[in-house]
Amino acid sequence: MHVEEIGSETVHVRLPNWVGDVVMATPALRALRRAAPRARIVLVGTAASRRLLAGLDSFDAFFELDRKGHHAGLGGFLRAGRELARDRDRLFVLFPNSISSALLARAASSRCVLGFWSGQRFLLLDVRPRLAMEGRRRRPIPMTRLYLDLLRAVGVEAGDEKLSLAISADEEERAAAALRELGIGADEPFLAANPGASFGSSKFWTLDGFAGTIRGLHERRGLRTLVLCGPGEEELARSIAAAAGPCAVDSSRAPIALELLKPVLRRARLLVTTDTGPRHIATAFGTPCVVVMGPTDPRHTNSNLEATRVLRVDVDCGPCHLKVCPLDHRCMTRIGAPDALAAADALMPAV
């Protein structure tokens, strides 16, 4: 299979599941569009991914997987396959390395399925490049490059790895209204902090770390910090804002929708964050980021670092990629507010 054979036929692309990985897939989507300009590119993913990627010109349609409703269970899975099969695609690209994504492509009667080889699903794939391995794990490379490497197997030439997102006028207006509700005016410059870790508690920094950083930034810059929160993280945001004092703006009473993080983080002067999705949203708009990283290997995200400072310490037990730390969380507790403030000082002159 070669990309030149696609013509004006349909290409399905199963998106990654995590928000950050979805953003890091945007260079590959851009390269695919460039290589197959007449193809009908249909993204397959969650409602959150649909809202996040809205407005990009690298795809033509979006198939929303509703795995808690319309596409729940085995019956819903088969229903999704039948609905996708109506497009009679020429190629189904699998960014996730899961068996379920490959089974979905087969349920959709796809003529050619592209995905990285694994011992569990290789029979389900037609084009199956192999991952470079280090022992039993794949060799860590930036996810941006990994997705581009996958497409290279069908002749897509890799372009740059710059992240890209679009903002609509409606999203701008809604974000401005959301900030006004939280007491941030249209002309007020602000910073942002993202303490959440939907991956698991192992990615969470310390309350004192965030609160101390927010207070220190206010002392240095005179700016307030908007404390962000995702679903289920409201209490965490409240605790950090309360510990930081009046220089923190608590968003937990009116959490900002995922798609509105695009205009909010584009406007923020700086983001202090754990290694989660909002980091990559901010990076797509050039917003400087201080990233406190613990259990994850930094080589997975080692791209687009021009305006990013990654804070981490080497520990004997890491990087472990565990969702919950079974020890004392030493990879995160050994990073303090002074470290984040020094990183912010290095970045802020460019703001």
TORRO-225588 format. One record per residue (C-alpha): residue in one letter; residue number from 1; x, y, z. Coordinates in pm, whole numbers, plus 50000, padded with zeros to 5 digits. Each point is the difference from the previous one (the first is absolute). Layout:
<nodes>
+------+------+-------+-------+-------+
: resn : resi :    c1 :    c2 :    c3 :
+------+------+-------+-------+-------+
:    A :  NUM :     X :     Y :     Z :
...
+------+------+-------+-------+-------+
</nodes>
This chain:
<nodes>
+------+------+-------+-------+-------+
: resn : resi :    c1 :    c2 :    c3 :
+------+------+-------+-------+-------+
:    M :    1 : 50000 : 50000 : 50000 :
:    H :    2 : 50130 : 50346 : 49907 :
:    V :    3 : 49840 : 50333 : 50076 :
:    E :    4 : 49993 : 50088 : 49628 :
:    E :    5 : 49744 : 49721 : 49946 :
:    I :    6 : 49739 : 50169 : 50220 :
:    G :    7 : 49886 : 50271 : 49760 :
:    S :    8 : 49663 : 50138 : 50112 :
:    E :    9 : 49909 : 49697 : 50211 :
:    T :   10 : 49944 : 50003 : 50378 :
:    V :   11 : 50271 : 49967 : 50263 :
:    H :   12 : 49896 : 49926 : 50359 :
:    V :   13 : 50239 : 50103 : 50276 :
:    R :   14 : 49947 : 49856 : 50347 :
:    L :   15 : 50124 : 50271 : 50234 :
:    P :   16 : 50187 : 49939 : 50326 :
:    N :   17 : 49795 : 50002 : 50318 :
:    W :   18 : 50191 : 50247 : 50219 :
:    V :   19 : 49955 : 50374 : 49939 :
:    G :   20 : 50373 : 50068 : 49983 :
:    D :   21 : 50055 : 49720 : 49750 :
:    V :   22 : 49716 : 50134 : 49784 :
:    V :   23 : 50176 : 50337 : 49980 :
:    M :   24 : 50331 : 49829 : 49929 :
:    A :   25 : 49834 : 49819 : 49708 :
:    T :   26 : 49927 : 50328 : 49817 :
:    P :   27 : 50333 : 50008 : 49808 :
:    A :   28 : 49921 : 49653 : 49863 :
:    L :   29 : 49650 : 50106 : 49899 :
:    R :   30 : 50150 : 50299 : 49821 :
:    A :   31 : 50249 : 49777 : 49818 :
:    L :   32 : 49724 : 49759 : 49896 :
:    R :   33 : 49792 : 50284 : 49859 :
:    R :   34 : 50298 : 50128 : 49804 :
:    A :   35 : 50074 : 49652 : 49861 :
:    A :   36 : 49636 : 49923 : 49911 :
:    P :   37 : 49841 : 50338 : 49918 :
:    R :   38 : 49694 : 49851 : 49826 :
:    A :   39 : 49926 : 49731 : 50259 :
:    R :   40 : 49705 : 50024 : 50236 :
:    I :   41 : 50169 : 49980 : 50339 :
:    V :   42 : 49767 : 49893 : 50282 :
:    L :   43 : 50127 : 50009 : 50356 :
:    V :   44 : 49870 : 49741 : 50247 :
:    G :   45 : 50009 : 50090 : 50366 :
:    T :   46 : 49827 : 50141 : 50306 :
:    A :   47 : 49772 : 50300 : 50030 :
:    A :   48 : 50277 : 50180 : 50188 :
:    S :   49 : 50240 : 49945 : 49711 :
:    R :   50 : 49739 : 50129 : 49759 :
:    R :   51 : 49965 : 50325 : 50193 :
:    L :   52 : 50375 : 50035 : 50041 :
:    L :   53 : 50084 : 49956 : 49629 :
:    A :   54 : 49705 : 50197 : 49863 :
:    G :   55 : 50102 : 50254 : 49738 :
:    L :   56 : 50311 : 49825 : 49868 :
:    D :   57 : 50017 : 49954 : 49622 :
:    S :   58 : 50186 : 49669 : 50024 :
:    F :   59 : 49679 : 49793 : 50003 :
:    D :   60 : 49656 : 50005 : 49839 :
:    A :   61 : 49771 : 49824 : 50247 :
:    F :   62 : 49996 : 49853 : 50349 :
:    F :   63 : 49848 : 49670 : 50112 :
:    E :   64 : 49925 : 50026 : 50371 :
:    L :   65 : 50041 : 49684 : 50203 :
:    D :   66 : 49745 : 49998 : 50282 :
:    R :   67 : 50130 : 49709 : 50204 :
:    K :   68 : 49778 : 50080 : 50299 :
:    G :   69 : 49682 : 50024 : 49794 :
:    H :   70 : 49926 : 49925 : 49637 :
:    H :   71 : 50319 : 49797 : 49952 :
:    A :   72 : 50014 : 49834 : 50343 :
:    G :   73 : 50064 : 49629 : 50039 :
:    L :   74 : 50041 : 49737 : 49732 :
:    G :   75 : 49679 : 50105 : 49824 :
:    G :   76 : 50109 : 50361 : 49991 :
:    F :   77 : 50347 : 49903 : 49878 :
:    L :   78 : 49851 : 49809 : 49707 :
:    R :   79 : 49764 : 50290 : 49934 :
:    A :   80 : 50296 : 50236 : 49975 :
:    G :   81 : 50164 : 49763 : 49753 :
:    R :   82 : 49689 : 49990 : 49781 :
:    E :   83 : 49969 : 50379 : 50006 :
:    L :   84 : 50365 : 50044 : 49903 :
:    A :   85 : 49963 : 49739 : 49724 :
:    R :   86 : 49759 : 50227 : 49815 :
:    D :   87 : 50298 : 50212 : 49893 :
:    R :   88 : 50177 : 49703 : 49833 :
:    D :   89 : 50340 : 50137 : 50094 :
:    R :   90 : 50321 : 49938 : 49807 :
:    L :   91 : 50217 : 50023 : 50311 :
:    F :   92 : 49945 : 49982 : 50376 :
:    V :   93 : 50285 : 50154 : 50203 :
:    L :   94 : 50035 : 49889 : 50363 :
:    F :   95 : 50190 : 50238 : 50225 :
:    P :   96 : 49919 : 49796 : 50316 :
:    N :   97 : 50186 : 49673 : 50038 :
:    S :   98 : 49698 : 49819 : 50145 :
:    I :   99 : 49831 : 49683 : 49880 :
:    S :  100 : 49660 : 50171 : 50025 :
:    S :  101 : 50097 : 50266 : 49743 :
:    A :  102 : 50108 : 49730 : 49754 :
:    L :  103 : 49680 : 49801 : 50059 :
:    L :  104 : 49799 : 50316 : 49932 :
:    A :  105 : 50176 : 50047 : 49666 :
:    R :  106 : 49918 : 49641 : 49908 :
:    A :  107 : 49640 : 50045 : 50112 :
:    A :  108 : 49989 : 50296 : 49762 :
:    S :  109 : 50100 : 49770 : 49709 :
:    S :  110 : 50306 : 50215 : 49932 :
:    R :  111 : 50197 : 49902 : 49693 :
:    C :  112 : 50339 : 50091 : 50148 :
:    V :  113 : 50079 : 50036 : 50370 :
:    L :  114 : 50320 : 50179 : 50105 :
:    G :  115 : 50134 : 49966 : 50351 :
:    F :  116 : 50316 : 49918 : 50189 :
:    W :  117 : 50071 : 49629 : 50032 :
:    S :  118 : 49932 : 49821 : 50327 :
:    G :  119 : 49985 : 49634 : 50084 :
:    Q :  120 : 49634 : 50032 : 50097 :
:    R :  121 : 49864 : 50168 : 49690 :
:    F :  122 : 50236 : 49946 : 49708 :
:    L :  123 : 49752 : 49775 : 49821 :
:    L :  124 : 49747 : 50287 : 50001 :
:    L :  125 : 50236 : 50238 : 49818 :
:    D :  126 : 50087 : 50024 : 49631 :
:    V :  127 : 50291 : 50245 : 50030 :
:    R :  128 : 50180 : 49947 : 50329 :
:    P :  129 : 50334 : 50178 : 50051 :
:    R :  130 : 50186 : 49894 : 50311 :
:    L :  131 : 50080 : 50222 : 50294 :
:    A :  132 : 50361 : 50041 : 50106 :
:    M :  133 : 50034 : 49822 : 50334 :
:    E :  134 : 50210 : 50035 : 50315 :
:    G :  135 : 49966 : 49666 : 50170 :
:    R :  136 : 49629 : 49928 : 50029 :
:    R :  137 : 49891 : 50362 : 49963 :
:    R :  138 : 49995 : 50215 : 49693 :
:    R :  139 : 50284 : 50245 : 49969 :
:    P :  140 : 49872 : 50336 : 50128 :
:    I :  141 : 49978 : 50262 : 49727 :
:    P :  142 : 49771 : 50306 : 49984 :
:    M :  143 : 49640 : 49907 : 49923 :
:    T :  144 : 50001 : 50260 : 49724 :
:    R :  145 : 50273 : 49805 : 49822 :
:    L :  146 : 49846 : 49662 : 50077 :
:    Y :  147 : 49678 : 50085 : 49814 :
:    L :  148 : 50197 : 50140 : 49707 :
:    D :  149 : 50208 : 49682 : 49991 :
:    L :  150 : 49683 : 49792 : 49976 :
:    L :  151 : 49877 : 50195 : 49696 :
:    R :  152 : 50340 : 49972 : 49835 :
:    A :  153 : 49923 : 49629 : 49952 :
:    V :  154 : 49743 : 50095 : 49731 :
:    G :  155 : 50215 : 50266 : 49837 :
:    V :  156 : 49900 : 50311 : 50194 :
:    E :  157 : 50298 : 50233 : 50023 :
:    A :  158 : 50053 : 50137 : 50346 :
:    G :  159 : 49979 : 50374 : 50042 :
:    D :  160 : 50076 : 50211 : 50304 :
:    E :  161 : 49884 : 49898 : 50347 :
:    K :  162 : 49833 : 50329 : 50090 :
:    L :  163 : 49672 : 49955 : 50186 :
:    S :  164 : 49694 : 50170 : 49856 :
:    L :  165 : 49654 : 50085 : 50132 :
:    A :  166 : 49735 : 50246 : 49881 :
:    I :  167 : 49779 : 50242 : 50193 :
:    S :  168 : 49659 : 50111 : 49874 :
:    A :  169 : 49838 : 50335 : 50067 :
:    D :  170 : 49737 : 49821 : 50209 :
:    E :  171 : 50268 : 49839 : 50215 :
:    E :  172 : 50164 : 50340 : 50048 :
:    E :  173 : 49673 : 50153 : 50115 :
:    R :  174 : 49913 : 49712 : 50231 :
:    A :  175 : 50346 : 50000 : 50154 :
:    A :  176 : 49984 : 50375 : 50065 :
:    A :  177 : 49662 : 49952 : 50169 :
:    A :  178 : 50135 : 49713 : 50211 :
:    L :  179 : 50294 : 50212 : 50114 :
:    R :  180 : 49770 : 50293 : 50082 :
:    E :  181 : 49791 : 49769 : 50216 :
:    L :  182 : 50316 : 49911 : 50190 :
:    G :  183 : 50089 : 50367 : 50044 :
:    I :  184 : 50268 : 50032 : 49730 :
:    G :  185 : 49935 : 50296 : 49775 :
:    A :  186 : 50071 : 50027 : 49630 :
:    D :  187 : 50311 : 50211 : 50055 :
:    E :  188 : 50145 : 49821 : 50303 :
:    P :  189 : 50317 : 49800 : 49933 :
:    F :  190 : 50010 : 49676 : 50198 :
:    L :  191 : 50194 : 49680 : 50055 :
:    A :  192 : 49858 : 49648 : 50013 :
:    A :  193 : 50064 : 49692 : 50210 :
:    N :  194 : 49882 : 49652 : 49909 :
:    P :  195 : 50036 : 49761 : 50294 :
:    G :  196 : 49782 : 49722 : 49860 :
:    A :  197 : 50116 : 49652 : 49920 :
:    S :  198 : 49722 : 49795 : 49842 :
:    F :  199 : 50261 : 49733 : 49920 :
:    G :  200 : 50036 : 49925 : 50371 :
:    S :  201 : 50116 : 50147 : 50330 :
:    S :  202 : 50363 : 49919 : 49919 :
:    K :  203 : 50011 : 50304 : 49769 :
:    F :  204 : 49876 : 50241 : 50267 :
:    W :  205 : 50247 : 50249 : 50141 :
:    T :  206 : 49968 : 50126 : 50359 :
:    L :  207 : 49746 : 50248 : 50133 :
:    D :  208 : 50284 : 50204 : 50153 :
:    G :  209 : 50183 : 49993 : 49668 :
:    F :  210 : 49711 : 50149 : 49805 :
:    A :  211 : 49893 : 50244 : 50272 :
:    G :  212 : 50356 : 50119 : 50062 :
:    T :  213 : 50058 : 50048 : 49628 :
:    I :  214 : 49679 : 50201 : 49960 :
:    R :  215 : 50092 : 50227 : 50291 :
:    G :  216 : 50357 : 50041 : 49876 :
:    L :  217 : 49885 : 50089 : 49649 :
:    H :  218 : 49769 : 50266 : 50143 :
:    E :  219 : 50283 : 50148 : 50204 :
:    R :  220 : 50227 : 50010 : 49695 :
:    R :  221 : 49750 : 50096 : 49729 :
:    G :  222 : 49693 : 50142 : 50173 :
:    L :  223 : 49777 : 49766 : 49800 :
:    R :  224 : 49725 : 49773 : 50121 :
:    T :  225 : 49997 : 49630 : 49910 :
:    L :  226 : 49695 : 49819 : 49870 :
:    V :  227 : 49986 : 49652 : 50157 :
:    L :  228 : 49851 : 49764 : 49743 :
:    C :  229 : 49818 : 49675 : 50067 :
:    G :  230 : 49858 : 49716 : 49798 :
:    P :  231 : 49701 : 49782 : 50087 :
:    G :  232 : 50038 : 49860 : 50349 :
:    E :  233 : 50286 : 50236 : 50086 :
:    E :  234 : 49793 : 50277 : 50156 :
:    E :  235 : 50105 : 49929 : 50358 :
:    L :  236 : 50365 : 49995 : 49898 :
:    A :  237 : 49969 : 50343 : 49836 :
:    R :  238 : 49816 : 50139 : 50303 :
:    S :  239 : 50271 : 49874 : 50236 :
:    I :  240 : 50283 : 50153 : 49797 :
:    A :  241 : 49821 : 50332 : 49954 :
:    A :  242 : 49921 : 50019 : 50371 :
:    A :  243 : 50363 : 49926 : 50092 :
:    A :  244 : 50131 : 50257 : 49751 :
:    G :  245 : 49770 : 50276 : 50121 :
:    P :  246 : 49846 : 50295 : 49811 :
:    C :  247 : 50259 : 49988 : 49719 :
:    A :  248 : 49834 : 49679 : 49877 :
:    V :  249 : 49676 : 49984 : 49799 :
:    D :  250 : 49809 : 49681 : 50078 :
:    S :  251 : 49824 : 49863 : 49691 :
:    S :  252 : 49832 : 49711 : 50182 :
:    R :  253 : 49668 : 50181 : 50037 :
:    A :  254 : 49980 : 50042 : 49621 :
:    P :  255 : 50249 : 49759 : 49838 :
:    I :  256 : 50116 : 50098 : 49654 :
:    A :  257 : 49897 : 49763 : 49720 :
:    L :  258 : 50278 : 49817 : 49819 :
:    E :  259 : 49956 : 50182 : 49669 :
:    L :  260 : 50009 : 50335 : 50182 :
:    L :  261 : 50342 : 49919 : 50139 :
:    K :  262 : 50128 : 50085 : 49652 :
:    P :  263 : 49920 : 50376 : 50018 :
:    V :  264 : 50061 : 50011 : 50376 :
:    L :  265 : 50348 : 49849 : 49978 :
:    R :  266 : 50088 : 50202 : 49692 :
:    R :  267 : 49928 : 50312 : 50205 :
:    A :  268 : 50184 : 49883 : 50315 :
:    R :  269 : 50351 : 50139 : 50046 :
:    L :  270 : 50131 : 49674 : 50147 :
:    L :  271 : 49872 : 49654 : 50091 :
:    V :  272 : 50133 : 49801 : 50296 :
:    T :  273 : 49879 : 49644 : 49953 :
:    T :  274 : 50046 : 49633 : 50054 :
:    D :  275 : 50070 : 49783 : 49694 :
:    T :  276 : 49641 : 49996 : 49874 :
:    G :  277 : 49791 : 50111 : 49702 :
:    P :  278 : 49981 : 50376 : 50069 :
:    R :  279 : 50379 : 50012 : 49971 :
:    H :  280 : 49974 : 49911 : 49631 :
:    I :  281 : 49705 : 50231 : 49939 :
:    A :  282 : 50207 : 50289 : 50135 :
:    T :  283 : 50301 : 49895 : 49793 :
:    A :  284 : 49790 : 50003 : 49683 :
:    F :  285 : 49954 : 50374 : 50053 :
:    G :  286 : 50355 : 50078 : 50111 :
:    T :  287 : 49908 : 50064 : 50363 :
:    P :  288 : 50303 : 49943 : 50226 :
:    C :  289 : 49968 : 49694 : 50224 :
:    V :  290 : 50165 : 49881 : 50318 :
:    V :  291 : 49936 : 49624 : 50009 :
:    V :  292 : 50045 : 49807 : 50324 :
:    M :  293 : 50063 : 49642 : 49890 :
:    G :  294 : 50035 : 49692 : 50214 :
:    P :  295 : 49903 : 49645 : 49897 :
:    T :  296 : 50006 : 50041 : 49621 :
:    D :  297 : 50302 : 49977 : 49773 :
:    P :  298 : 50069 : 50349 : 49856 :
:    R :  299 : 50111 : 49850 : 49671 :
:    H :  300 : 49635 : 49935 : 49909 :
:    T :  301 : 49938 : 50377 : 49988 :
:    N :  302 : 50346 : 50124 : 49903 :
:    S :  303 : 49889 : 50233 : 49720 :
:    N :  304 : 49872 : 50358 : 49971 :
:    L :  305 : 50202 : 50100 : 50306 :
:    E :  306 : 50103 : 50347 : 49886 :
:    A :  307 : 49779 : 50169 : 50263 :
:    T :  308 : 49992 : 49715 : 50253 :
:    R :  309 : 50203 : 49916 : 50310 :
:    V :  310 : 49960 : 49644 : 50124 :
:    L :  311 : 50070 : 49948 : 50371 :
:    R :  312 : 50086 : 49647 : 50110 :
:    V :  313 : 50239 : 49813 : 50224 :
:    D :  314 : 50161 : 49665 : 49928 :
:    V :  315 : 49892 : 49734 : 50246 :
:    D :  316 : 50091 : 49632 : 50016 :
:    C :  317 : 49638 : 49892 : 49956 :
:    G :  318 : 49917 : 50214 : 49699 :
:    P :  319 : 49875 : 50069 : 49752 :
:    C :  320 : 49746 : 49736 : 50103 :
:    H :  321 : 49686 : 50105 : 49805 :
:    L :  322 : 49786 : 49875 : 50289 :
:    K :  323 : 49669 : 50173 : 50065 :
:    V :  324 : 50043 : 49985 : 50379 :
:    C :  325 : 50335 : 50022 : 50177 :
:    P :  326 : 50059 : 49696 : 50224 :
:    L :  327 : 50283 : 50178 : 50187 :
:    D :  328 : 50034 : 50359 : 50119 :
:    H :  329 : 49948 : 50199 : 49677 :
:    R :  330 : 50362 : 50111 : 50017 :
:    C :  331 : 50013 : 50092 : 49629 :
:    M :  332 : 49755 : 50283 : 50066 :
:    T :  333 : 50055 : 50098 : 50364 :
:    R :  334 : 50368 : 50073 : 49933 :
:    I :  335 : 49896 : 50282 : 49766 :
:    G :  336 : 49909 : 50319 : 50186 :
:    A :  337 : 49847 : 50339 : 49932 :
:    P :  338 : 50346 : 50165 : 49973 :
:    D :  339 : 50077 : 49769 : 49708 :
:    A :  340 : 49681 : 50099 : 49819 :
:    L :  341 : 50058 : 50369 : 50069 :
:    A :  342 : 50353 : 49983 : 49860 :
:    A :  343 : 49865 : 49832 : 49686 :
:    A :  344 : 49727 : 50264 : 49970 :
:    D :  345 : 50257 : 50278 : 50034 :
:    A :  346 : 50194 : 49847 : 49710 :
:    L :  347 : 49689 : 49994 : 49783 :
:    M :  348 : 49822 : 50320 : 50091 :
:    P :  349 : 50236 : 50246 : 49829 :
:    A :  350 : 49880 : 49853 : 49671 :
:    V :  351 : 49633 : 50049 : 50094 :
+------+------+-------+-------+-------+
</nodes>
